[in-house]
Amino acid sequence: MQKNYGSGRWRKLKGIATIQLEDGTMCEAEIHWYEAQGIGQKEFKIKYILE
């Protein structure tokens, strides 16, 4: 992460969000991302679709 976005205290975080799929349907999903103070959130990944 430091090579791409700079130095900082990078943390891997996860949470639940409402997302819109390519076909237009809305659903809740567990997402993971990296975050550093002063830099922000980077590299969001959808891990699981929750039903």
N, C-alpha and C positions, 0 to 999 in steps of 0.2 A: 504494500500500500504506500509506503514512503517514497518509493521510486516514482510512482504515478502521480501522487497527489500532494506530496510534501511531508515534512516531519510533523509529528503530533502524537498524541496518545490515542491510537486507533483502538476502537472497541467493536466487537461483533455483537449486534443487537438483533432482536426479533420482536415481532408484534403481529397484531391482527388488523387487517384493513379491508375496506370494501373496494373491490377492483372491478373493472369492466373488461371482459374478455373480447377477443377479436370479433366474435359473432354478435356482440352488443349486449349480452346478458351480464347482469350485475351479480356478484357473489362475494362472500367473505373468504379470505385466504390468509394463511400464515406467511409472512414475508420476513426475510433476513436482509440485513444491510450492515455496512461499516460506517462508523461515525467518529469524527474527531472534533474537538472544540475549536472554533475559529475557522474550520474548513467545511464542516457540514456533513450531510449524509451522502454516501456514494455506493454504487453497485447493488441496487435492489434486486432481489431474487425471490420469485414466488416458489415456496416450498410445497405447500399443501393447499388444496381447495377444500374449504370446510362446508359441510352441508347441514 
